[in-house]
Amino acid sequence: MSDVVTNKVILASGSPRRREILTQIGVDFEVVVSNEEERPRSEDPLDFPGENAAAKALAVSKMRPGEYVLGYDTLVFLDGKPLGKPKTPEEALEMLQKLNGKSHKVITGVALAKDSQVVDTQREETEVVFRENTLQELKDYVNSKDPMDKAGAYGIQTRGARLIKSISGCYYNVVGLPVALTLEMLARQKVDV
């Protein structure tokens, strides 16, 4: 029975962007939101995405024995400090002003769990450089409401693309689901998607 290859996974995330990417690449999946509170314990903030992803995958894995569960967490880091999702338009503008004209890292932690155990965790890093945007351009973007549910207050796949000069690394990582890394992790567990 252990030689049976599964081809369906559980996505422990309510993110519409992650659902779109998995659908785009043809992965058969089901969404089960973990509702796990993010409480990373590491002293190094760069480890937060991996810890959060593992906690989400593990929480759903406990509910779904025998199934592979993917957990993700994406954070934007400027000078080694994490920028989460803005709570107010003012906070979004402040974040965007900090990122403006500078380089920053987007790190996504990816965790794969099965039978209440995390079987693999990895992380993907992408460097993003903002162009020199005017204050009015930043305000117009904030007024579009697009930044409000996104780490670092921007979405590369939406109107936030206007703010970006260049990226180095995986584009899909910046959206929230590094495709190549995810497929490699599933392949190592012999999950054929």
Salt bridges, closest charged atoms under 4 A:
GLU30 OE1 - LYS8 NZ 3.61
GLU30 OE1 - ARG64 NH2 2.93
GLU38 OE2 - LYS56 NZ 3.01
ASP47 OD1 - ARG123 NH1 3.66
GLU67 OE2 - ARG64 NE 2.98
ASP73 OD1 - LYS56 NZ 3.28
GLU94 OE2 - LYS98 NZ 3.72
ASP120 OD2 - ARG188 NH2 2.99
GLU125 OE1 - LYS105 NZ 3.35
GLU125 OE2 - ARG123 NH2 3.15
GLU137 OE2 - ARG131 NH2 2.74
ASP146 OD1 - LYS150 NZ 3.15
ASP149 OD2 - ARG17 NH1 3.49
ASP149 OD1 - LYS150 NZ 2.86
